[in-house]
Amino acid sequence: MLDGGDVEDGCVVRQSKAYPVYDDDYRQNVDTFVTELERRYPGLHLAGRNGMHKYNNQDHAMMTAMLTAKNIVAGQRLYDVWKVNQDAEYHESGPTGDAMSASGPRMVPTRVRKGKDAP
């Protein structure tokens, strides 16, 4: 698929049974992680379910790979692959995807409250 001389470095890390935990702090934790990776490793591109440690279905995982490939070919991040599966329009990234989905307000996991603080 490519000339070996075009590759500067590469690495594969396989971790068995790694799975994202969706909790109250999930989005903040991922944002912190992504910001730090982009700062330290601007040439690193993550894609897919395991690469992004994000539970996407197959079409969303494939979309992150296709958009990542377009980013690499363009030499810049034209698409924010972290917005895939945030709204109905994968190619659009904006504030709408943060709170809405195609079916209405996005459901976000919250901590179960017990006792007098329970809703």
N, C-alpha and C positions, 0 to 999 in steps of 0.2 A: 503494500500500500504506500510505502514511502521509502526514500533513500536513507539507509542507515546513517549516512554522514550528516543528515539533517537533524539527527537527534543528539541533543547535548547531554541529557540525563533522563533517567526514568526509575520508577520504583513501584512495586505492587506490595501492598500490605493486606493480608487476609486475616480477618478477625471472625472467629466463629461465634454465632449466637449474639451478635451485636444488634441492638434494636433501639430505635428512638423512644424516648419516654416523653409523652405529651402530658405536661402538668402546667400549673399556673405560670411557671417561669420559662416554659419552653421557647417561646418566641424571643424573649430577651436573651436567653442563653445562646440561641442560634445566631442572633444578630451580633452578639459579642464575638462569637467564634468566627463568623464570616468576616467581620471587620478586621480582626487580627490576622486572619489568613491572607486577606487582600493586602494588608499593610506589609506583612513579612514576606509573602510569596506571591507577588503580582502575576507571575506566569503560571501559577497553579490554577487549573480549571477543574472544578468538581461537577459531576453529573451523575444522574441515576439514583436509584434508591439507596444503595450502600455508599456511594461516593458522597452523597449529600446527607446521609444519615437521616433521611426523611421518608416517611411512608407514603410514597406515591404509587398509584396504580401504573400498569405497564405503559399506557399511552402518555401519561405525564412524565414518567422516567425517560421514555424515548424522546419526548419533546425537549427535556433538559439537555439530552445529548445532541440533538440537532441544533439547538440554539447555541450551545457551547461550541460546536464545530464552526458555526457562523461567526462567533466572536473570535475564535482563533484565526480563521481565514482573514477576517477584517483587521486583525492586529489590535483590536480594542473591544471593550465590553459594550456592544450595542444592545444586548439583551440581558436583563437581570433574571437569570435562571431560577433564582430563589423565589420569584413571583409566580412561577408555574404552579398551577393547582391552587392559586389564591383567588382566582375569579374565573369566569367563563371564557375570557379572552386571553390566551396565553401570550400573544404578541404585544399586549398592552400592559404596561406596568404603571400603576398610579394608585392614588389613595382609595379608589373604589374597591379594589381587590382586597384591601385590608379589612373591611367590615362587611362586605356583601359577597354573596355567591350567586349563581344563576337562579337558585331557588329562594333567595331572600337573605336575611341576616345570617352571617356565618356563625355556626355553632362553635364555641370555644370551650375546651374542657376547663372546669373550675373545681376547686377543692370542695369536698363534701364537708358541710358544717354540721356539728352536733349540738344538741342542747338548745339554749336560749337564742343562739345566733343563727339557728336553722331558719331558712326562708319559709 
